[in-house]
């Protein structure tokens, strides 16, 4: 299962998602994004927007944003 998290260093919402993934024992890769929204083209390509966090679960074909939605997905689906 390939899980990728797009995150910004120092972002509290990104840290909550990262902590939830760690607590659930989920292996994932972190793609660190630039602080400037205008430089977040990688995130925009995969999610259609430049905000973070964004979680991609390639095994299930899921791409999602919004930390509350991601936290619920981690708890209900990945944990």
C-alpha positions in Angstrom: 0.0 0.0 0.0 1.4 3.3 -1.0 0.4 6.3 1.1 1.7 9.8 0.5 1.2 12.9 2.6 1.8 16.3 1.1 2.7 18.6 4.0 4.3 21.9 5.0 7.0 22.0 7.7 5.5 23.6 10.8 1.9 23.2 9.7 -0.1 22.1 12.8 -2.8 20.4 10.7 -0.1 18.5 8.8 1.5 17.4 12.1 -1.9 16.1 13.3 -2.3 14.0 10.2 1.3 12.8 10.4 0.8 11.9 14.1 -2.4 10.0 13.3 -0.6 8.0 10.6 2.3 7.2 12.9 0.0 6.2 15.8 -1.9 3.9 13.4 1.4 2.3 12.3 0.8 3.3 8.7 3.9 3.5 6.5 3.8 6.6 4.3 6.0 9.0 2.4 6.0 12.7 3.1 6.3 15.2 0.2 7.3 18.5 1.7 5.8 21.5 -0.1 7.0 25.1 -0.5 5.6 27.7 1.9 4.4 29.8 -1.0 1.1 28.7 -2.4 2.2 29.8 -5.9 5.0 27.3 -5.7 2.9 24.3 -4.8 2.4 23.0 -8.3 3.0 19.3 -7.3 0.1 19.4 -4.8 -2.1 21.1 -7.4 -1.4 18.4 -10.0 -2.5 15.6 -7.7 -5.4 17.3 -5.7 -6.6 20.2 -7.8 -5.7 22.8 -5.1 -2.6 24.1 -3.3 -3.6 23.7 0.3 -2.1 21.1 2.7 -2.3 18.5 4.1 -3.3 16.3 1.2 -3.3 12.5 1.6 -3.0 10.1 -1.3 -3.8 6.4 -0.8 -2.7 4.9 -4.1 -3.9 1.4 -3.2 -7.5 2.6 -2.8 -7.4 5.3 -5.4 -8.1 8.0 -2.8 -6.9 11.6 -2.8 -8.2 13.9 -0.1 -7.6 17.3 1.5 -8.8 18.8 4.8 -7.2 17.5 7.9 -10.5 16.6 9.6 -11.5 14.4 6.6 -8.0 12.8 6.5 -8.0 12.1 10.2 -11.4 10.4 9.9 -10.2 8.4 6.9 -7.1 7.2 8.7 -9.2 6.1 11.7 -11.9 4.4 9.8 -10.0 2.9 6.8 -6.3 2.7 7.4 -6.0 2.0 11.1 
